[in-house]
Every structure is written in C-alpha cells, then in structure tokens.
Amino acid sequence: MKKRLNIFCLLVLLVLGISVYMNFVANMAGFMIGVEAGQSSLQDPEKLQYLQNLVDVSLRPVSGHILVDSVYNEVTASFLPVMHGRMIVGLPAADASPSIWKAIWTLFLFLAFIILVTACIVFFIRLIIAINKSDIFNWKNVYRLYKMGGV
C-alpha cells in the first residue's frame, strides 16, 4: 500500500514540477518578447511611452452585438465572426495611473502567491509523511487538507 502511495505522490510532484516549468518557460518567452519590443522602441520615444503604460481590459458585448468583429481564416479564405473578451491597451503617459502603487501591489501579490504555494507544498509533504507513518485519521491531517484546499 505504501509503495503505491509513494508512487502516486511522486507522480503528483512530477506533474506539479512540469506545470511550474511550463509556466516558467511561457513567462520567460513573454518576458523576452517584451525586452525585444522595448529595445526596438528605444528609437521611437512615443512608442516607448505606450509600452510602459499597458493596461489589461476585460470586455463584454453590448446586448445583441455579440459577434461584431471578424478574423481572416487563411485555410478556408473566409472571415469568421469573433468576440473579444480581453485585450491589452497602451495608454499615453498623461492617461496612465501612478505605476509605483501598481508595482507595489503586484510585488505584494507575487510574494503572497509564493508563500501560499510553499505552504501548500509543505502541507502536502507533511500529509504524505504522516500517511507513511500509518497516522492517517487524525485532526492534523484534516487541518492540512483544509489548508491545502484553501478553506
């Protein structure tokens, strides 16, 4: 029984590791695209000010106008109706909000995320150690499961 549980735990940790690695690779690719865009816009200061003030906008359609835009499908040589849900808009410097507060808030959320993920991994490892010691049904494990579930 413990052998199967250990194999299952290793698989869970392997999937977690692969997920973290793939997110890291995707974020690094986006970071490099941003660096290249920033370096190419150094010649044009107006373009640089728009790149420094990017805002994420969520969109919702006006009632009755759900598919108002279209994209070109090269395979079928036709236009397909689309609805945009989110987009990133570059604002001029005069319209941008103070970025120091946004940077502080982003840093705070990032640190909170790191702390929560680390705590969840620690709870998971402690739960598996307790189960391997045949200490399965106790209140500490219930507490660990609640905390891992976000309750």
DRENDO-1510 file (C-alpha; in Angstrom, 1 decimal, always signed):
<recs>
REC; n; res; u; v; w
REC; 1; MET; +0.0; +0.0; +0.0 .
REC; 2; LYS; +2.7; +2.5; +0.9 .
REC; 3; LYS; +4.6; +1.7; -2.3 .
REC; 4; ARG; +1.6; +2.7; -4.4 .
REC; 5; LEU; +1.0; +5.8; -2.3 .
REC; 6; ASN; +4.7; +6.8; -2.7 .
REC; 7; ILE; +4.4; +6.3; -6.5 .
REC; 8; PHE; +1.2; +8.4; -6.6 .
REC; 9; CYS; +2.9; +11.2; -4.6 .
REC; 10; LEU; +5.9; +11.2; -6.9 .
REC; 11; LEU; +3.6; +11.4; -9.9 .
REC; 12; VAL; +1.7; +14.4; -8.2 .
REC; 13; LEU; +5.0; +16.1; -7.5 .
REC; 14; LEU; +6.2; +15.4; -11.1 .
REC; 15; VAL; +3.1; +16.9; -12.6 .
REC; 16; LEU; +3.4; +19.9; -10.3 .
REC; 17; GLY; +7.0; +20.3; -11.4 .
REC; 18; ILE; +6.1; +20.0; -15.1 .
REC; 19; SER; +3.4; +22.6; -14.7 .
REC; 20; VAL; +5.7; +25.0; -12.9 .
REC; 21; TYR; +8.4; +24.5; -15.6 .
REC; 22; MET; +5.9; +25.1; -18.5 .
REC; 23; ASN; +4.6; +28.3; -16.8 .
REC; 24; PHE; +8.2; +29.5; -16.3 .
REC; 25; VAL; +9.1; +28.8; -19.9 .
REC; 26; ALA; +5.9; +30.7; -21.2 .
REC; 27; ASN; +6.6; +33.6; -18.9 .
REC; 28; MET; +10.2; +33.8; -20.0 .
REC; 29; ALA; +9.2; +33.8; -23.6 .
REC; 30; GLY; +6.8; +36.7; -22.9 .
REC; 31; PHE; +9.5; +38.5; -21.0 .
REC; 32; MET; +11.9; +38.1; -23.9 .
REC; 33; ILE; +9.3; +39.4; -26.3 .
REC; 34; GLY; +8.8; +42.4; -24.1 .
REC; 35; VAL; +12.5; +43.1; -23.8 .
REC; 36; GLU; +12.9; +42.9; -27.6 .
REC; 37; ALA; +9.9; +45.2; -28.1 .
REC; 38; GLY; +11.4; +47.7; -25.5 .
REC; 39; GLN; +14.8; +47.6; -27.2 .
REC; 40; SER; +13.3; +48.2; -30.7 .
REC; 41; SER; +11.2; +51.1; -29.4 .
REC; 42; LEU; +14.1; +53.0; -27.9 .
REC; 43; GLN; +14.4; +54.8; -31.3 .
REC; 44; ASP; +10.8; +56.0; -31.0 .
REC; 45; PRO; +10.1; +57.6; -27.6 .
REC; 46; GLU; +6.3; +57.8; -28.4 .
REC; 47; LYS; +6.1; +54.0; -28.8 .
REC; 48; LEU; +8.1; +53.5; -25.6 .
REC; 49; GLN; +5.6; +55.6; -23.6 .
REC; 50; TYR; +2.8; +53.3; -24.8 .
REC; 51; LEU; +4.8; +50.2; -23.9 .
REC; 52; GLN; +5.5; +51.5; -20.4 .
REC; 53; ASN; +1.8; +52.0; -19.6 .
REC; 54; LEU; +0.0; +48.8; -20.6 .
REC; 55; VAL; -3.5; +48.1; -19.1 .
REC; 56; ASP; -5.4; +44.9; -19.2 .
REC; 57; VAL; -9.0; +45.5; -20.3 .
REC; 58; SER; -11.9; +43.0; -19.9 .
REC; 59; LEU; -14.6; +43.4; -22.5 .
REC; 60; ARG; -18.3; +42.4; -22.5 .
REC; 61; PRO; -20.5; +42.7; -25.6 .
REC; 62; VAL; -23.4; +45.2; -25.8 .
REC; 63; SER; -26.7; +43.2; -25.8 .
REC; 64; GLY; -27.5; +42.0; -29.3 .
REC; 65; HIS; -24.0; +42.6; -30.7 .
REC; 66; ILE; -22.1; +39.5; -29.6 .
REC; 67; LEU; -20.0; +38.8; -32.7 .
REC; 68; VAL; -19.3; +42.2; -34.1 .
REC; 69; ASP; -15.7; +41.7; -35.3 .
REC; 70; SER; -14.1; +39.1; -37.6 .
REC; 71; VAL; -10.8; +37.4; -38.2 .
REC; 72; TYR; -9.5; +36.0; -41.5 .
REC; 73; ASN; -9.1; +32.2; -41.8 .
REC; 74; GLU; -6.4; +31.5; -44.3 .
REC; 75; VAL; -7.3; +27.9; -44.7 .
REC; 76; THR; -10.9; +28.5; -45.9 .
REC; 77; ALA; -10.2; +32.0; -47.2 .
REC; 78; SER; -13.1; +33.4; -45.3 .
REC; 79; PHE; -13.8; +35.8; -42.4 .
REC; 80; LEU; -15.0; +34.2; -39.2 .
REC; 81; PRO; -17.1; +36.2; -36.6 .
REC; 82; VAL; -15.3; +36.7; -33.2 .
REC; 83; MET; -16.0; +38.3; -29.8 .
REC; 84; HIS; -13.0; +39.8; -28.0 .
REC; 85; GLY; -13.0; +39.1; -24.2 .
REC; 86; ARG; -9.7; +40.7; -23.2 .
REC; 87; MET; -7.1; +43.0; -24.6 .
REC; 88; ILE; -4.1; +45.0; -23.6 .
REC; 89; VAL; -4.2; +48.7; -24.3 .
REC; 90; GLY; -1.2; +51.0; -24.3 .
REC; 91; LEU; -2.0; +54.3; -22.7 .
REC; 92; PRO; -0.2; +57.6; -23.2 .
REC; 93; ALA; +1.8; +58.8; -20.2 .
REC; 94; ALA; -0.7; +61.5; -19.4 .
REC; 95; ASP; -3.6; +59.0; -19.0 .
REC; 96; ALA; -1.6; +56.4; -17.0 .
REC; 97; SER; -2.2; +55.9; -13.3 .
REC; 98; PRO; +0.8; +56.1; -10.9 .
REC; 99; SER; +2.8; +53.0; -11.6 .
REC; 100; ILE; +4.5; +52.8; -8.2 .
REC; 101; TRP; +1.4; +51.7; -6.5 .
REC; 102; LYS; +0.7; +49.1; -9.2 .
REC; 103; ALA; +4.3; +47.8; -8.8 .
REC; 104; ILE; +4.0; +47.6; -5.0 .
REC; 105; TRP; +0.6; +45.8; -5.3 .
REC; 106; THR; +2.0; +43.4; -7.9 .
REC; 107; LEU; +5.0; +42.6; -5.7 .
REC; 108; PHE; +2.7; +42.1; -2.7 .
REC; 109; LEU; +0.5; +39.7; -4.6 .
REC; 110; PHE; +3.5; +37.8; -6.0 .
REC; 111; LEU; +5.0; +37.4; -2.5 .
REC; 112; ALA; +1.7; +36.2; -1.2 .
REC; 113; PHE; +1.4; +33.7; -4.0 .
REC; 114; ILE; +4.9; +32.3; -3.4 .
REC; 115; ILE; +4.1; +32.0; +0.4 .
REC; 116; LEU; +0.8; +30.2; -0.3 .
REC; 117; VAL; +2.3; +27.8; -2.8 .
REC; 118; THR; +5.2; +27.0; -0.5 .
REC; 119; ALA; +2.8; +26.4; +2.4 .
REC; 120; CYS; +0.7; +24.1; +0.2 .
REC; 121; ILE; +3.7; +22.0; -0.8 .
REC; 122; VAL; +4.8; +21.8; +2.9 .
REC; 123; PHE; +1.3; +20.7; +4.0 .
REC; 124; PHE; +1.3; +18.1; +1.2 .
REC; 125; ILE; +4.7; +16.7; +2.2 .
REC; 126; ARG; +3.7; +16.6; +5.9 .
REC; 127; LEU; +0.5; +14.8; +5.0 .
REC; 128; ILE; +2.3; +12.2; +3.0 .
REC; 129; ILE; +4.8; +11.6; +5.8 .
REC; 130; ALA; +2.0; +11.2; +8.3 .
REC; 131; ILE; +0.3; +8.7; +6.0 .
REC; 132; ASN; +3.5; +6.7; +5.5 .
REC; 133; LYS; +3.8; +6.5; +9.3 .
REC; 134; SER; +0.3; +5.0; +9.4 .
REC; 135; ASP; -1.1; +8.1; +11.1 .
REC; 136; ILE; -3.9; +8.6; +8.7 .
REC; 137; PHE; -7.1; +9.6; +10.5 .
REC; 138; ASN; -6.3; +12.5; +12.9 .
REC; 139; TRP; -7.2; +16.1; +13.2 .
REC; 140; LYS; -3.7; +17.4; +12.0 .
REC; 141; ASN; -4.3; +15.7; +8.6 .
REC; 142; VAL; -7.8; +17.1; +8.4 .
REC; 143; TYR; -6.3; +20.6; +9.1 .
REC; 144; ARG; -3.7; +20.0; +6.4 .
REC; 145; LEU; -6.3; +19.0; +3.9 .
REC; 146; TYR; -8.4; +22.1; +4.8 .
REC; 147; LYS; -5.4; +24.4; +4.3 .
REC; 148; MET; -4.4; +22.8; +1.0 .
REC; 149; GLY; -7.9; +23.2; -0.2 .
REC; 150; GLY; -8.0; +26.9; +0.7 .
REC; 151; VAL; -10.6; +26.7; +3.4 .
</recs>
